[in-house]
Amino acid sequence: MLLLLLVCAAPVVASYFTYYVIRPEGRRNYGTLIEPQREMPAGLMARTLQGQEVPLSQLKGQWLLLSTSDAACDARCESHLYLQRQLREGLGREKDRMDWVWLIQDGQQPSPALHAALQHAQVLQLPAQGVQTWLEPAPGQQLADHLYVIDPQGNWMLRFPAELDASSASKAKRDLERLLRASASWDRPGR
């Protein structure tokens, strides 16, 4: 009878021991969670490609998948813009809850060849100093090396690794799907 009791109680005892003593710290996220989250700087003004000044806070109210670079978009920048579009489209019916944003740091206009690809993107010009007051790259990396995730309250909360490419995009997509699933009760599509 005692042997039967031990066999039945062993999984419960093992689970409590594992949780309270060993404390597994495994994480399933691909991106780096930012702790503490950084708020969008208040009063920071950006400029549309048409030259109109807009507050950066207009981006609040929606999940954002954000990249930043100079207007002379190199191969890495083009890859990020492509990944942003594909990650957003890959969310299916949830895609309306996420916008993709490109912040241009040097105040120049992007090439006309990019305009067609950016129809569904929010493209804003924001000086590098303004971007650096909010976002930060991983040690040894540049701001333009990462994709950043911003929550609907305007907090920077996730940074994807610099080596993000088409082969690792599925891991990033899983992170985005988890975020949207976890926020489904309080976040709605649109601003």
N, CA, C and O atoms as a DFTB+ gen file, in Angstrom:
764 C
 N C O
     1  1       0.819      -1.186       0.000
     2  2       0.000       0.000       0.000
     3  2       0.875       1.267       0.000
     4  3       0.578       2.232      -0.704
     5  1       1.945       1.252       0.790
     6  2       2.868       2.399       0.807
     7  2       3.551       2.584      -0.536
     8  3       3.769       3.714      -0.973
     9  1       3.883       1.506      -1.180
    10  2       4.515       1.593      -2.502
    11  2       3.566       2.253      -3.501
    12  3       3.997       3.083      -4.302
    13  1       2.303       1.903      -3.464
    14  2       1.303       2.512      -4.340
    15  2       1.160       4.009      -4.038
    16  3       1.038       4.811      -4.964
    17  1       1.172       4.383      -2.787
    18  2       1.103       5.794      -2.394
    19  2       2.320       6.561      -2.892
    20  3       2.179       7.676      -3.394
    21  1       3.502       5.991      -2.766
    22  2       4.723       6.639      -3.251
    23  2       4.698       6.824      -4.765
    24  3       5.104       7.872      -5.267
    25  1       4.232       5.829      -5.487
    26  2       4.158       5.914      -6.949
    27  2       3.193       7.019      -7.364
    28  3       3.473       7.750      -8.314
    29  1       2.080       7.153      -6.684
    30  2       1.099       8.191      -7.027
    31  2       1.560       9.588      -6.619
    32  3       1.282      10.557      -7.325
    33  1       2.249       9.705      -5.511
    34  2       2.679      11.014      -5.008
    35  2       3.975      11.489      -5.659
    36  3       4.258      12.687      -5.636
    37  1       4.755      10.608      -6.227
    38  2       6.059      10.972      -6.780
    39  2       5.981      12.084      -7.830
    40  3       6.781      13.015      -7.752
    41  1       5.066      12.046      -8.809
    42  2       5.019      13.146      -9.794
    43  2       4.703      14.506      -9.164
    44  3       5.259      15.527      -9.568
    45  1       3.812      14.511      -8.178
    46  2       3.452      15.778      -7.522
    47  2       4.647      16.318      -6.747
    48  3       4.959      17.505      -6.836
    49  1       5.313      15.460      -5.991
    50  2       6.488      15.880      -5.219
    51  2       7.588      16.351      -6.162
    52  3       8.238      17.362      -5.897
    53  1       7.802      15.637      -7.250
    54  2       8.842      16.020      -8.223
    55  2       8.531      17.367      -8.860
    56  3       9.440      18.170      -9.073
    57  1       7.258      17.629      -9.169
    58  2       6.913      18.914      -9.783
    59  2       7.149      20.074      -8.820
    60  3       7.678      21.111      -9.219
    61  1       6.761      19.906      -7.556
    62  2       7.000      20.960      -6.564
    63  2       8.494      21.177      -6.351
    64  3       8.952      22.315      -6.253
    65  1       9.245      20.098      -6.280
    66  2      10.691      20.206      -6.105
    67  2      11.321      20.936      -7.288
    68  3      12.166      21.813      -7.106
    69  1      10.909      20.573      -8.493
    70  2      11.457      21.215      -9.691
    71  2      11.105      22.693      -9.735
    72  3      11.957      23.520     -10.061
    73  1       9.877      23.035      -9.416
    74  2       9.450      24.424      -9.513
    75  2      10.051      25.299      -8.422
    76  3      10.512      26.403      -8.710
    77  1      10.057      24.833      -7.184
    78  2      10.485      25.677      -6.077
    79  2      11.972      25.581      -5.751
    80  3      12.517      26.506      -5.149
    81  1      12.640      24.506      -6.124
    82  2      14.048      24.340      -5.776
    83  2      14.946      24.525      -7.000
    84  3      15.875      25.331      -6.970
    85  1      14.679      23.799      -8.053
    86  2      15.543      23.866      -9.243
    87  2      15.249      25.107     -10.068
    88  3      16.169      25.698     -10.633
    89  1      13.988      25.515     -10.152
    90  2      13.561      26.714     -10.881
    91  2      14.063      26.753     -12.320
    92  3      14.999      27.500     -12.605
    93  1      13.490      25.991     -13.227
    94  2      13.923      26.044     -14.628
    95  2      13.653      27.433     -15.210
    96  3      12.588      28.011     -14.991
    97  1      14.609      27.950     -15.939
    98  2      14.496      29.297     -16.503
    99  2      14.443      29.291     -18.029
   100  3      14.734      30.307     -18.661
   101  1      14.084      28.184     -18.612
   102  2      14.032      28.102     -20.068
   103  2      13.038      29.086     -20.648
   104  3      11.953      29.279     -20.098
   105  1      13.401      29.702     -21.747
   106  2      12.508      30.631     -22.424
   107  2      12.276      30.137     -23.835
   108  3      13.133      29.493     -24.440
   109  1      11.108      30.449     -24.341
   110  2      10.767      29.997     -25.673
   111  2      10.822      31.124     -26.694
   112  3      10.614      30.874     -27.881
   113  1      11.089      32.329     -26.281
   114  2      11.071      33.445     -27.210
   115  2      12.382      33.530     -27.998
   116  3      13.458      33.234     -27.478
   117  1      12.265      33.936     -29.243
   118  2      13.417      34.107     -30.125
   119  2      14.012      35.502     -29.948
   120  3      15.233      35.661     -29.920
   121  1      13.160      36.501     -29.830
   122  2      13.620      37.864     -29.630
   123  2      14.019      38.100     -28.178
   124  3      13.709      37.307     -27.289
   125  1      14.720      39.218     -27.965
   126  2      15.152      39.598     -26.619
   127  2      14.102      40.502     -25.994
   128  3      13.801      41.571     -26.526
   129  1      13.543      40.077     -24.868
   130  2      12.587      40.919     -24.151
   131  2      13.324      42.076     -23.493
   132  3      14.387      41.881     -22.903
   133  1      12.781      43.248     -23.589
   134  2      13.393      44.449     -23.029
   135  2      12.794      44.695     -21.652
   136  3      11.594      44.927     -21.512
   137  1      13.651      44.639     -20.640
   138  2      13.201      44.871     -19.277
   139  2      14.099      45.885     -18.610
   140  3      15.305      45.649     -18.547
   141  1      13.610      46.973     -18.118
   142  2      12.213      47.383     -18.203
   143  2      11.901      47.919     -19.602
   144  3      12.793      48.349     -20.333
   145  1      10.640      47.885     -19.948
   146  2      10.226      48.410     -21.249
   147  2      10.509      49.903     -21.300
   148  3      10.498      50.589     -20.279
   149  1      10.762      50.390     -22.505
   150  2      11.031      51.828     -22.668
   151  2       9.857      52.494     -23.356
   152  3       9.409      52.069     -24.421
   153  1       9.370      53.546     -22.723
   154  2       8.257      54.303     -23.289
   155  2       8.699      55.113     -24.494
   156  3       9.847      55.545     -24.591
   157  1       7.761      55.308     -25.410
   158  2       7.995      56.189     -26.546
   159  2       8.220      57.595     -25.997
   160  3       7.415      58.077     -25.200
   161  1       9.306      58.265     -26.410
   162  2       9.569      59.606     -25.868
   163  2       8.418      60.575     -26.157
   164  3       7.966      60.696     -27.295
   165  1       7.963      61.247     -25.132
   166  2       6.862      62.199     -25.274
   167  2       7.329      63.421     -26.060
   168  3       8.443      63.909     -25.867
   169  1       6.479      63.897     -26.930
   170  2       6.763      65.113     -27.671
   171  2       7.715      64.945     -28.838
   172  3       8.058      65.936     -29.483
   173  1       8.152      63.740     -29.133
   174  2       9.076      63.514     -30.248
   175  2       8.310      63.652     -31.561
   176  3       7.289      62.995     -31.768
   177  1       8.809      64.506     -32.439
   178  2       8.135      64.768     -33.710
   179  2       8.869      64.064     -34.850
   180  3      10.098      64.072     -34.912
   181  1       8.107      63.466     -35.735
   182  2       8.638      62.833     -36.938
   183  2       8.100      63.600     -38.137
   184  3       7.279      64.504     -37.989
   185  1       8.559      63.240     -39.297
   186  2       8.137      63.908     -40.524
   187  2       7.735      62.843     -41.548
   188  3       8.448      61.858     -41.736
   189  1       6.607      63.043     -42.198
   190  2       6.193      62.129     -43.262
   191  2       7.068      62.378     -44.489
   192  3       7.821      63.351     -44.535
   193  1       6.965      61.502     -45.473
   194  2       7.744      61.692     -46.702
   195  2       7.279      62.921     -47.478
   196  3       8.011      63.436     -48.323
   197  1       6.073      63.390     -47.196
   198  2       5.568      64.609     -47.843
   199  2       6.001      65.863     -47.094
   200  3       5.692      66.972     -47.531
   201  1       6.707      65.714     -45.980
   202  2       7.236      66.849     -45.248
   203  2       6.371      67.340     -44.098
   204  3       6.721      68.328     -43.452
   205  1       5.261      66.687     -43.827
   206  2       4.362      67.100     -42.750
   207  2       4.875      66.578     -41.414
   208  3       5.212      65.400     -41.291
   209  1       4.934      67.457     -40.410
   210  2       5.356      67.044     -39.073
   211  2       4.208      66.358     -38.360
   212  3       3.075      66.839     -38.366
   213  1       4.521      65.216     -37.741
   214  2       3.523      64.460     -36.988
   215  2       4.162      63.989     -35.688
   216  3       5.355      63.686     -35.665
   217  1       3.389      63.924     -34.608
   218  2       3.958      63.388     -33.363
   219  2       4.172      61.878     -33.506
   220  3       3.336      61.172     -34.070
   221  1       5.277      61.408     -32.999
   222  2       5.564      59.982     -33.047
   223  2       4.493      59.207     -32.273
   224  3       4.239      58.037     -32.555
   225  1       3.879      59.861     -31.310
   226  2       2.843      59.214     -30.497
   227  2       1.616      58.819     -31.319
   228  3       0.770      58.074     -30.824
   229  1       1.496      59.297     -32.561
   230  2       0.378      58.881     -33.415
   231  2       0.445      57.390     -33.734
   232  3      -0.546      56.802     -34.166
   233  1       1.606      56.780     -33.523
   234  2       1.763      55.353     -33.781
   235  2       1.175      54.489     -32.666
   236  3       1.007      53.281     -32.840
   237  1       0.863      55.097     -31.531
   238  2       0.305      54.328     -30.415
   239  2      -1.059      53.768     -30.792
   240  3      -1.732      54.278     -31.688
   241  1      -1.455      52.706     -30.089
   242  2      -2.767      52.107     -30.328
   243  2      -2.713      50.901     -31.237
   244  3      -3.750      50.325     -31.569
   245  1      -1.522      50.514     -31.642
   246  2      -1.348      49.388     -32.551
   247  2      -0.010      48.721     -32.242
   248  3       0.946      49.406     -31.877
   249  1       0.077      47.401     -32.380
   250  2       1.374      46.738     -32.300
   251  2       2.189      47.194     -33.490
   252  3       1.656      47.337     -34.591
   253  1       3.479      47.426     -33.284
   254  2       4.357      47.901     -34.354
   255  2       5.529      46.958     -34.530
   256  3       6.135      46.517     -33.553
   257  1       5.847      46.651     -35.774
   258  2       7.063      45.946     -36.137
   259  2       7.907      46.986     -36.851
   260  3       7.578      47.392     -37.965
   261  1       8.988      47.420     -36.223
   262  2       9.704      48.626     -36.626
   263  2      11.137      48.319     -37.033
   264  3      11.817      47.498     -36.418
   265  1      11.577      48.999     -38.086
   266  2      12.990      48.981     -38.464
   267  2      13.424      50.422     -38.670
   268  3      12.596      51.318     -38.837
   269  1      14.730      50.631     -38.655
   270  2      15.260      51.969     -38.844
   271  2      16.555      51.897     -39.635
   272  3      17.345      50.969     -39.464
   273  1      16.769      52.875     -40.497
   274  2      17.997      52.938     -41.299
   275  2      18.033      54.279     -42.023
   276  3      17.145      55.115     -41.857
   277  1      19.068      54.468     -42.824
   278  2      19.137      55.640     -43.686
   279  2      18.257      55.395     -44.913
   280  3      17.881      54.259     -45.201
   281  1      17.936      56.471     -45.629
   282  2      17.066      56.359     -46.804
   283  2      17.734      55.593     -47.939
   284  3      17.054      54.955     -48.743
   285  1      19.067      55.652     -48.011
   286  2      19.789      54.880     -49.031
   287  2      19.810      53.429     -48.572
   288  3      20.819      52.936     -48.067
   289  1      18.711      52.774     -48.751
   290  2      18.460      51.443     -48.191
   291  2      19.382      50.410     -48.841
   292  3      19.273      50.129     -50.034
   293  1      20.300      49.846     -48.032
   294  2      21.210      48.815     -48.543
   295  2      20.501      47.450     -48.538
   296  3      19.306      47.367     -48.254
   297  1      21.241      46.397     -48.852
   298  2      20.657      45.059     -48.953
   299  2      20.065      44.609     -47.614
   300  3      19.008      43.979     -47.590
   301  1      20.724      44.920     -46.521
   302  2      20.218      44.539     -45.189
   303  2      18.894      45.238     -44.896
   304  3      17.954      44.624     -44.392
   305  1      18.834      46.516     -45.213
   306  2      17.612      47.304     -45.007
   307  2      16.473      46.730     -45.866
   308  3      15.355      46.563     -45.380
   309  1      16.755      46.435     -47.120
   310  2      15.729      45.866     -47.996
   311  2      15.245      44.522     -47.463
   312  3      14.057      44.209     -47.537
   313  1      16.164      43.737     -46.928
   314  2      15.800      42.459     -46.334
   315  2      14.882      42.669     -45.137
   316  3      13.910      41.931     -44.972
   317  1      15.171      43.659     -44.302
   318  2      14.319      43.948     -43.152
   319  2      12.931      44.400     -43.583
   320  3      11.931      43.974     -43.005
   321  1      12.863      45.258     -44.593
   322  2      11.557      45.721     -45.071
   323  2      10.746      44.549     -45.627
   324  3       9.540      44.456     -45.399
   325  1      11.418      43.662     -46.355
   326  2      10.753      42.478     -46.889
   327  2      10.257      41.578     -45.749
   328  3       9.118      41.113     -45.768
   329  1      11.123      41.339     -44.760
   330  2      10.731      40.497     -43.624
   331  2       9.579      41.113     -42.841
   332  3       8.680      40.399     -42.398
   333  1       9.598      42.423     -42.669
   334  2       8.508      43.086     -41.956
   335  2       7.184      42.834     -42.673
   336  3       6.183      42.479     -42.050
   337  1       7.194      43.021     -43.975
   338  2       5.966      42.806     -44.738
   339  2       5.516      41.355     -44.646
   340  3       4.336      41.083     -44.424
   341  1       6.452      40.419     -44.815
   342  2       6.110      39.002     -44.794
   343  2       5.639      38.552     -43.413
   344  3       4.685      37.782     -43.305
   345  1       6.298      39.023     -42.364
   346  2       5.881      38.661     -41.010
   347  2       4.471      39.173     -40.731
   348  3       3.650      38.468     -40.144
   349  1       4.203      40.386     -41.149
   350  2       2.858      40.945     -40.928
   351  2       1.819      40.172     -41.724
   352  3       0.774      39.806     -41.185
   353  1       2.088      39.921     -42.983
   354  2       1.139      39.183     -43.819
   355  2       0.957      37.760     -43.312
   356  3      -0.131      37.196     -43.424
   357  1       2.011      37.174     -42.756
   358  2       1.943      35.813     -42.242
   359  2       1.064      35.667     -41.010
   360  3       0.755      34.549     -40.598
   361  1       0.663      36.775     -40.425
   362  2      -0.208      36.721     -39.253
   363  2      -1.660      36.444     -39.623
   364  3      -2.501      36.249     -38.745
   365  1      -1.954      36.426     -40.912
   366  2      -3.309      36.110     -41.376
   367  2      -4.318      37.143     -40.938
   368  3      -4.124      38.342     -41.133
   369  1      -5.408      36.665     -40.338
   370  2      -6.482      37.588     -39.945
   371  2      -6.073      38.521     -38.816
   372  3      -6.754      39.514     -38.563
   373  1      -4.977      38.221     -38.134
   374  2      -4.489      39.081     -37.052
   375  2      -3.609      40.222     -37.566
   376  3      -3.187      41.073     -36.782
   377  1      -3.329      40.251     -38.858
   378  2      -2.396      41.255     -39.389
   379  2      -2.872      42.692     -39.189
   380  3      -2.061      43.617     -39.152
   381  1      -4.182      42.879     -39.062
   382  2      -4.694      44.233     -38.861
   383  2      -4.373      44.780     -37.481
   384  3      -4.574      45.967     -37.224
   385  1      -3.881      43.937     -36.598
   386  2      -3.492      44.390     -35.259
   387  2      -2.036      44.830     -35.211
   388  3      -1.561      45.285     -34.171
   389  1      -1.317      44.699     -36.333
   390  2       0.105      45.059     -36.349
   391  2       0.415      45.917     -37.576
   392  3       0.013      45.587     -38.692
   393  1       1.125      47.006     -37.361
   394  2       1.613      47.860     -38.452
   395  2       3.106      47.644     -38.607
   396  3       3.798      47.308     -37.646
   397  1       3.598      47.841     -39.826
   398  2       5.049      47.832     -39.976
   399  2       5.513      49.240     -40.303
   400  3       4.945      49.932     -41.147
   401  1       6.566      49.636     -39.602
   402  2       7.042      51.019     -39.621
   403  2       8.519      51.038     -39.993
   404  3       9.312      50.231     -39.508
   405  1       8.868      51.976     -40.861
   406  2      10.264      52.208     -41.207
   407  2      10.591      53.636     -40.810
   408  3       9.995      54.578     -41.334
   409  1      11.531      53.808     -39.891
   410  2      12.000      55.130     -39.493
   411  2      13.286      55.441     -40.236
   412  3      14.284      54.737     -40.085
   413  1      13.260      56.491     -41.035
   414  2      14.434      56.918     -41.797
   415  2      15.196      57.927     -40.952
   416  3      14.641      58.945     -40.538
   417  1      16.475      57.641     -40.694
   418  2      17.256      58.443     -39.747
   419  2      17.952      59.664     -40.347
   420  3      18.285      60.595     -39.613
   421  1      18.180      59.683     -41.663
   422  2      19.004      60.757     -42.224
   423  2      18.212      61.881     -42.889
   424  3      18.809      62.807     -43.438
   425  1      16.886      61.820     -42.849
   426  2      16.076      62.901     -43.397
   427  2      15.985      62.931     -44.909
   428  3      15.394      63.860     -45.459
   429  1      16.538      61.967     -45.595
   430  2      16.502      61.914     -47.058
   431  2      15.274      61.137     -47.530
   432  3      14.590      60.488     -46.738
   433  1      15.010      61.216     -48.824
   434  2      13.902      60.472     -49.422
   435  2      14.392      59.108     -49.901
   436  3      15.484      59.015     -50.461
   437  1      13.610      58.049     -49.694
   438  2      14.013      56.741     -50.225
   439  2      13.904      56.731     -51.747
   440  3      13.227      57.575     -52.333
   441  1      14.557      55.796     -52.365
   442  2      14.536      55.716     -53.825
   443  2      13.125      55.419     -54.318
   444  3      12.365      54.725     -53.643
   445  1      12.773      55.938     -55.489
   446  2      11.429      55.692     -56.032
   447  2      11.120      54.207     -56.212
   448  3       9.953      53.816     -56.184
   449  1      12.131      53.384     -56.394
   450  2      11.911      51.943     -56.559
   451  2      11.304      51.325     -55.297
   452  3      10.582      50.331     -55.383
   453  1      11.587      51.900     -54.135
   454  2      11.052      51.366     -52.877
   455  2       9.612      51.802     -52.604
   456  3       8.897      51.149     -51.844
   457  1       9.193      52.890     -53.216
   458  2       7.857      53.428     -52.908
   459  2       6.747      52.412     -53.153
   460  3       5.808      52.328     -52.361
   461  1       6.835      51.645     -54.226
   462  2       5.787      50.660     -54.522
   463  2       5.739      49.574     -53.449
   464  3       4.659      49.100     -53.096
   465  1       6.903      49.178     -52.930
   466  2       6.955      48.119     -51.912
   467  2       6.494      48.606     -50.544
   468  3       6.198      47.799     -49.663
   469  1       6.433      49.918     -50.365
   470  2       6.107      50.482     -49.049
   471  2       4.678      50.999     -48.951
   472  3       4.372      51.809     -48.076
   473  1       3.803      50.542     -49.838
   474  2       2.425      51.043     -49.848
   475  2       1.695      50.824     -48.530
   476  3       0.912      51.675     -48.108
   477  1       1.944      49.691     -47.873
   478  2       1.226      49.373     -46.639
   479  2       2.053      49.663     -45.389
   480  3       1.656      49.305     -44.280
   481  1       3.193      50.307     -45.569
   482  2       4.067      50.621     -44.433
   483  2       3.847      52.064     -43.997
   484  3       3.396      52.910     -44.769
   485  1       4.176      52.314     -42.743
   486  2       4.234      53.684     -42.251
   487  2       5.702      54.085     -42.341
   488  3       6.547      53.508     -41.658
   489  1       6.003      55.061     -43.173
   490  2       7.379      55.507     -43.345
   491  2       7.483      56.925     -42.797
   492  3       6.803      57.839     -43.264
   493  1       8.347      57.091     -41.795
   494  2       8.532      58.388     -41.155
   495  2      10.015      58.711     -41.085
   496  3      10.855      57.819     -40.967
   497  1      10.321      59.988     -41.158
   498  2      11.696      60.441     -40.985
   499  2      11.851      60.929     -39.555
   500  3      11.093      61.776     -39.083
   501  1      12.848      60.378     -38.878
   502  2      13.128      60.747     -37.495
   503  2      14.636      60.781     -37.340
   504  3      15.293      59.776     -37.614
   505  1      15.215      61.901     -36.909
   506  2      16.668      61.978     -36.772
   507  2      17.212      60.862     -35.880
   508  3      16.525      60.382     -34.977
   509  1      18.441      60.462     -36.144
   510  2      19.076      59.361     -35.410
   511  2      19.079      59.618     -33.906
   512  3      18.916      58.680     -33.126
   513  1      19.260      60.875     -33.481
   514  2      19.269      61.171     -32.051
   515  2      17.919      60.845     -31.420
   516  3      17.863      60.350     -30.295
   517  1      16.839      61.119     -32.134
   518  2      15.505      60.813     -31.633
   519  2      15.278      59.318     -31.497
   520  3      14.683      58.856     -30.523
   521  1      15.757      58.566     -32.480
   522  2      15.611      57.108     -32.439
   523  2      16.428      56.552     -31.281
   524  3      15.973      55.647     -30.582
   525  1      17.627      57.081     -31.070
   526  2      18.520      56.563     -30.028
   527  2      18.042      56.878     -28.618
   528  3      18.468      56.221     -27.668
   529  1      17.168      57.865     -28.459
   530  2      16.619      58.130     -27.126
   531  2      15.600      57.069     -26.724
   532  3      15.212      56.979     -25.560
   533  1      15.174      56.272     -27.690
   534  2      14.129      55.292     -27.439
   535  2      14.623      53.855     -27.617
   536  3      14.456      53.020     -26.729
   537  1      15.232      53.578     -28.771
   538  2      15.665      52.223     -29.093
   539  2      17.162      52.071     -28.867
   540  3      17.913      53.046     -28.892
   541  1      17.578      50.836     -28.647
   542  2      18.995      50.567     -28.407
   543  2      19.352      49.212     -29.027
   544  3      18.642      48.227     -28.822
   545  1      20.454      49.165     -29.785
   546  2      20.852      47.874     -30.364
   547  2      21.513      46.982     -29.314
   548  3      21.866      47.433     -28.225
   549  1      21.670      45.721     -29.664
   550  2      22.416      44.795     -28.808
   551  2      23.877      45.228     -28.802
   552  3      24.324      45.882     -29.745
   553  1      24.628      44.879     -27.765
   554  2      26.049      45.256     -27.723
   555  2      26.791      44.782     -28.982
   556  3      26.663      43.633     -29.404
   557  1      27.559      45.693     -29.560
   558  2      28.331      45.380     -30.760
   559  2      27.542      45.474     -32.054
   560  3      28.074      45.151     -33.116
   561  1      26.286      45.909     -31.997
   562  2      25.435      46.007     -33.186
   563  2      25.040      47.465     -33.429
   564  3      25.253      48.332     -32.581
   565  1      24.465      47.711     -34.594
   566  2      23.946      49.025     -34.963
   567  2      22.425      49.013     -34.825
   568  3      21.807      47.948     -34.815
   569  1      21.826      50.194     -34.720
   570  2      20.364      50.292     -34.646
   571  2      19.690      49.629     -35.839
   572  3      18.654      48.980     -35.690
   573  1      20.272      49.790     -37.015
   574  2      19.669      49.273     -38.238
   575  2      19.783      47.760     -38.374
   576  3      19.223      47.189     -39.309
   577  1      20.493      47.097     -37.466
   578  2      20.679      45.650     -37.564
   579  2      19.498      44.841     -37.046
   580  3      19.427      43.636     -37.288
   581  1      18.577      45.472     -36.343
   582  2      17.501      44.748     -35.661
   583  2      16.131      45.158     -36.178
   584  3      15.968      46.205     -36.804
   585  1      15.144      44.298     -35.896
   586  2      13.733      44.658     -35.969
   587  2      13.256      44.792     -34.527
   588  3      13.668      44.020     -33.661
   589  1      12.396      45.762     -34.270
   590  2      11.924      46.060     -32.924
   591  2      10.408      45.902     -32.872
   592  3       9.717      46.180     -33.852
   593  1       9.896      45.458     -31.733
   594  2       8.452      45.327     -31.533
   595  2       8.032      46.315     -30.451
   596  3       8.621      46.377     -29.372
   597  1       6.989      47.088     -30.777
   598  2       6.457      48.108     -29.884
   599  2       5.017      47.727     -29.551
   600  3       4.248      47.371     -30.444
   601  1       4.648      47.798     -28.276
   602  2       3.286      47.426     -27.900
   603  2       2.326      48.597     -28.147
   604  3       2.779      49.710     -28.411
   605  1       1.007      48.364     -28.067
   606  2       0.040      49.433     -28.363
   607  2       0.119      50.654     -27.448
   608  3      -0.390      51.715     -27.808
   609  1       0.742      50.533     -26.278
   610  2       0.905      51.697     -25.401
   611  2       2.143      52.512     -25.764
   612  3       2.408      53.541     -25.143
   613  1       2.904      52.063     -26.765
   614  2       4.083      52.785     -27.197
   615  2       5.360      52.366     -26.490
   616  3       6.356      53.087     -26.542
   617  1       5.352      51.218     -25.833
   618  2       6.539      50.734     -25.136
   619  2       7.340      49.795     -26.033
   620  3       6.793      48.865     -26.626
   621  1       8.641      50.051     -26.122
   622  2       9.523      49.129     -26.822
   623  2       9.709      47.933     -25.908
   624  3      10.168      48.076     -24.775
   625  1       9.349      46.736     -26.405
   626  2       9.354      45.584     -25.511
   627  2      10.079      44.357     -26.059
   628  3      10.267      43.391     -25.320
   629  1      10.496      44.361     -27.335
   630  2      11.153      43.187     -27.896
   631  2      12.088      43.621     -29.018
   632  3      11.768      44.509     -29.808
   633  1      13.254      42.972     -29.069
   634  2      14.226      43.236     -30.139
   635  2      14.608      41.888     -30.750
   636  3      15.032      40.979     -30.037
   637  1      14.458      41.762     -32.067
   638  2      14.861      40.533     -32.737
   639  2      16.358      40.567     -33.010
   640  3      16.930      41.641     -33.195
   641  1      16.998      39.399     -33.035
   642  2      18.455      39.342     -33.234
   643  2      18.883      39.944     -34.579
   644  3      18.103      40.008     -35.529
   645  1      20.130      40.376     -34.626
   646  2      20.664      41.003     -35.832
   647  2      20.739      40.024     -36.996
   648  3      20.675      40.437     -38.154
   649  1      20.874      38.742     -36.708
   650  2      21.008      37.759     -37.783
   651  2      19.666      37.275     -38.326
   652  3      19.622      36.268     -39.032
   653  1      18.573      37.966     -38.014
   654  2      17.260      37.586     -38.519
   655  2      17.268      37.615     -40.037
   656  3      17.613      38.626     -40.649
   657  1      16.885      36.500     -40.637
   658  2      16.767      36.413     -42.087
   659  2      15.583      35.521     -42.417
   660  3      14.842      35.115     -41.522
   661  1      15.401      35.212     -43.694
   662  2      14.240      34.435     -44.115
   663  2      14.201      33.051     -43.462
   664  3      13.123      32.525     -43.185
   665  1      15.371      32.463     -43.215
   666  2      15.385      31.120     -42.621
   667  2      14.993      31.129     -41.142
   668  3      14.462      30.133     -40.651
   669  1      15.235      32.205     -40.432
   670  2      14.877      32.274     -39.014
   671  2      13.602      33.084     -38.773
   672  3      13.207      33.293     -37.626
   673  1      12.966      33.535     -39.838
   674  2      11.764      34.358     -39.708
   675  2      10.611      33.594     -39.059
   676  3       9.746      34.204     -38.431
   677  1      10.587      32.272     -39.201
   678  2       9.496      31.500     -38.583
   679  2       9.552      31.600     -37.064
   680  3       8.512      31.580     -36.405
   681  1      10.757      31.707     -36.501
   682  2      10.890      31.866     -35.043
   683  2      10.346      33.226     -34.610
   684  3       9.674      33.336     -33.585
   685  1      10.642      34.256     -35.395
   686  2      10.125      35.589     -35.096
   687  2       8.605      35.611     -35.233
   688  3       7.916      36.253     -34.441
   689  1       8.090      34.917     -36.231
   690  2       6.640      34.854     -36.434
   691  2       5.961      34.198     -35.231
   692  3       4.893      34.642     -34.809
   693  1       6.564      33.152     -34.678
   694  2       5.995      32.507     -33.486
   695  2       5.925      33.492     -32.317
   696  3       4.939      33.522     -31.580
   697  1       6.989      34.305     -32.152
   698  2       6.966      35.320     -31.086
   699  2       5.807      36.293     -31.290
   700  3       5.087      36.617     -30.345
   701  1       5.630      36.758     -32.532
   702  2       4.557      37.715     -32.815
   703  2       3.187      37.079     -32.594
   704  3       2.285      37.715     -32.049
   705  1       3.032      35.830     -33.014
   706  2       1.754      35.145     -32.806
   707  2       1.446      34.999     -31.314
   708  3       0.301      35.172     -30.895
   709  1       2.460      34.683     -30.518
   710  2       2.256      34.566     -29.063
   711  2       1.841      35.900     -28.462
   712  3       0.935      35.956     -27.631
   713  1       2.504      36.979     -28.882
   714  2       2.146      38.303     -28.376
   715  2       0.700      38.649     -28.704
   716  3      -0.045      39.124     -27.847
   717  1       0.312      38.408     -29.946
   718  2      -1.045      38.749     -30.352
   719  2      -2.074      37.855     -29.669
   720  3      -3.159      38.318     -29.319
   721  1      -1.747      36.599     -29.479
   722  2      -2.661      35.693     -28.786
   723  2      -2.819      36.115     -27.322
   724  3      -3.926      36.113     -26.784
   725  1      -1.711      36.474     -26.691
   726  2      -1.759      36.862     -25.278
   727  2      -2.499      38.180     -25.064
   728  3      -3.067      38.408     -23.996
   729  1      -2.492      39.037     -26.063
   730  2      -3.147      40.347     -25.918
   731  2      -4.535      40.395     -26.549
   732  3      -5.142      41.463     -26.623
   733  1      -5.037      39.267     -26.998
   734  2      -6.320      39.239     -27.707
   735  2      -7.486      39.765     -26.869
   736  3      -8.441      40.308     -27.424
   737  1      -7.426      39.615     -25.557
   738  2      -8.554      40.046     -24.720
   739  2      -8.641      41.550     -24.561
   740  3      -9.724      42.071     -24.295
   741  1      -7.538      42.265     -24.716
   742  2      -7.585      43.707     -24.494
   743  2      -7.202      44.541     -25.702
   744  3      -7.445      45.748     -25.709
   745  1      -6.612      43.937     -26.725
   746  2      -6.196      44.690     -27.909
   747  2      -7.118      44.366     -29.071
   748  3      -7.429      43.201     -29.315
   749  1      -7.551      45.380     -29.777
   750  2      -8.427      45.204     -30.930
   751  2      -7.759      45.774     -32.181
   752  3      -6.898      46.647     -32.078
   753  1      -8.151      45.284     -33.368
   754  2      -7.565      45.816     -34.603
   755  2      -7.850      47.307     -34.760
   756  3      -8.878      47.815     -34.312
   757  1      -6.912      47.990     -35.409
   758  2      -7.090      49.410     -35.684
   759  2      -6.679      50.286     -34.509
   760  3      -6.428      49.797     -33.408
   761  1      -6.616      51.565     -34.759
   762  2      -6.191      52.515     -33.729
   763  2      -7.374      53.010     -32.939
   764  3      -7.211      53.819     -32.025
